[in-house]
Amino acid sequence: MQDEIILMLNEIKANTLLAAKNVLTIEDVALLTGLSKSYLYSLTSKKQIPHYKPNGKLMFFDRKEVEEWMLQNRVNTTDEAQQSTLAKHLKSRVK
């Protein structure tokens, strides 16, 4: 029981530290996104996720850019799609 509490406290500590950071390491991004480090490395090698290499070796990420990347390609809800279709239909009838 005590070991479980210590593990939970360590996880809370790690998440608290992560929440305060703006410049992230690949480990931080893996924790933030839930993606594996190997997949993140793959994304960076394909230049599909924004990242920085100030000295050509270490890799860093900007939290805001990672969050924006995570929120790209939004999928409309069924209601939004229906409203868009209805609006287009009404617009075409007005012309």
N, C-alpha and C positions, 0 to 999 in steps of 0.2 A: 504493500500500500504506500509506504513511504517513497519507494523508488518511483512509483507512478506519479506521485505528487511532484517529485523532483523533475521528472521528465516533462510534466505539464508546465511547471514553472519555467523550465529552460525554453520550451516552445513559446510561451508567452513573452519571455524576454527577447527571443529572436524576432518575433513578430513586431514587438514594440520598437526595437531598433530599426527594423526594416521600414516601418511606417514613418520614421523620422528622416530617412535618407532620400536625397534627390538624385545622387549619383550612385548607380547600382553596379554590382559585380554580376557575373553570370550566375553565381549561386543565388544571389538576391532575385534575379529575374526568373530563375527556375521556381523559386518559392512563390513569387508574386503571380506568375502565370500558370503554374502547375505543369509546365512543360519540362521535359528532361533536358539536362545540360547538353547531351549529344544532339538532340533535335535543335536546340538553340544554336549550337556550333554550326550545324548544317544551315540554318537560316542565315547566320552571319556570313558564312562562306559564299552563299548565293546572293548576299546583299539584299535579303528580303525583310530584315528587321534593322531599324536604325541603331547604330552603335559607334563607339569611338575607340581608337587605338592611339593614344597620345605618344607612346614611345615605340609603336610598332609591335609590341608584344602583349602587354596587358590590355584587356578589353573592358570597356565601361559602357553603361547605358544611362540615358536620361529617363527618369521615372515618367515624366509627362509624355515623352515620345513613345515609350513602351505602352503606356495606357492608351494613347491615341491609336497606336498600331493594333492593340487588342480590340479596339472598338471600330475598326474599319469594316467595310462591307456589311453594313447593317441590313438586316432582312426585315422587310415590312411585315406587320401583323396582317392577318386576314382582313380585319376591319379596315386597315389603312389601304390595302390593295383594292378592296371593294369601293371605298370612298374615292380613290383616285380614278377608278374605272368609271364610276358614276359621274364624277366631275368632267372627265373627258367626253363622255356621252352627252351630257347637258351642254357642254361648250360647242360640240359639233352641231347640235340641233339649233343653237342660237344663230349660227352663221347663215 
